[in-house]
Amino acid sequence: MKKVVKFGGSSLASAEQFKKVGAIIRSEEARRYVVPSAPGKRFSSDTKVTDLLYSCYSLAEADEDFETVLAEIRSRYDEIISGLGLNLSLDDEFVTIRKNFKEKAGVDYAASRGEYLNGIVMAEYLGYTFLDAANYITFKEDGSFDDMVTNEKLSACLEKTERAVIPGFYGAYVDGRVKTFSRGGSDVTGSIVAKACRADIYENWTDVSGFMLTDPRIVKDPEIIETITYQELRELSYMGASVLHEDAIFPVRKAGIPINIRNTNSPEDKGTMIVANTCYKPKYAITGIAGRKGFTSISIEKDMMNAEIGFGRRVLSAFEKAGIPFEHMPSGIDTMTVYVNQHEFEEHEQLVLSEIRRLCEPDVIELETDLALIAVVGRGMKKNKGIAARVFAALAHSGINIRMIDQGSSEMNIIVGVESKDFEASVRAIYDVFVNMEL
Ligand code: ASP
């Protein structure tokens, strides 16, 4: 049995948190490869080390004095080192970092030091081998991640290394320049390491006991999803739910390795299993609810539209020309509505409208802003009757007007459009009808 364990910033924010992490790792032999993030916030008004590094480097880049911020960063690590009683000095590391900041080694290099240093501390604490991610995680010249080269180098190395710490979030180009993933990218590193060592499971340790059925800012203490498929997760994340970095799914999904989201502060909780497929029935008829505000709809009406070949293509080409992706496109007999992100649309509004007028000669174009889309997702929908009815009844009972309905052909989601002002009430109503009134 081989496990890759990734710990997020809040799990490694202080010596106290490190101790919890140490206990978790030592409690199972199989937890052989560890991917740490940089130290996160210790309390809500605290600053993450990664954010400190970004501000420190921007001072360095502007030839301003960055010593105070650098000292603050250093003190975060020293506090952890002394709290753990380690005999480790980061003097040499900080000499190098200071020198490289002065020489303007790049913002990615700067940001990556958070994970790099935490990796050194973690390896010392656990007695594991430290592997600098810059030597293994490889990027192509165009900035994209090089899956093939990385997998080759990393799996060869891990085969020979019994236990190792590999810092998250960064890698390097072939010439050695450091490059990071986007924010939250240690999740991606964990997934890459899991694939390279052919792990049985990728454990992603964070500060929640799993993936919640809906946004806890909207519904108080929502239920935790026990098992979710990659496909369901993708749908929910796309609609705004966030626990994992979006790109973290791909490496393990390809390799068929499940992800287990766990809580460092409550290790006895089972967390959420993210799997390719499963015969586990979801506890409720739906797996999750997610949504986003900030959409605009553009409705185009034209008599006999349905008989006009190429009409839809022409409408969409107006959006394509302006570089605006569309989210949904429900249609009626002589109407077609395109949902787009309001902020993406605003800038090009007149360009798109005049192009639609020119290409399609519609009777009416109507715009509506401040809309929200809500996705009700679940693999259990296919076999269950009346799911849509319950969604709509829940909204109707709460006096919410539904502006749009869309059900994917995979029958794994129902998407409803409502006015932004009704967004939170809609999510609560749907949650209630499926979780609190489960028949
Ligand atoms: N430390 C990085 C960030 O704050 C990466 C990570 O934590 O995954 O975005």
Boltz pocket constraint, residues with backbone or C-beta under 6 A from the ligand:
constraints:
  - pocket:
      binder: B
      contacts: [[A, 8], [A, 9], [A, 37], [A, 38], [A, 48], [A, 50], [A, 51], [A, 111], [A, 114], [A, 168], [A, 169], [A, 182], [A, 183], [A, 184], [A, 185], [A, 186], [A, 187]]
      max_distance: 6.0
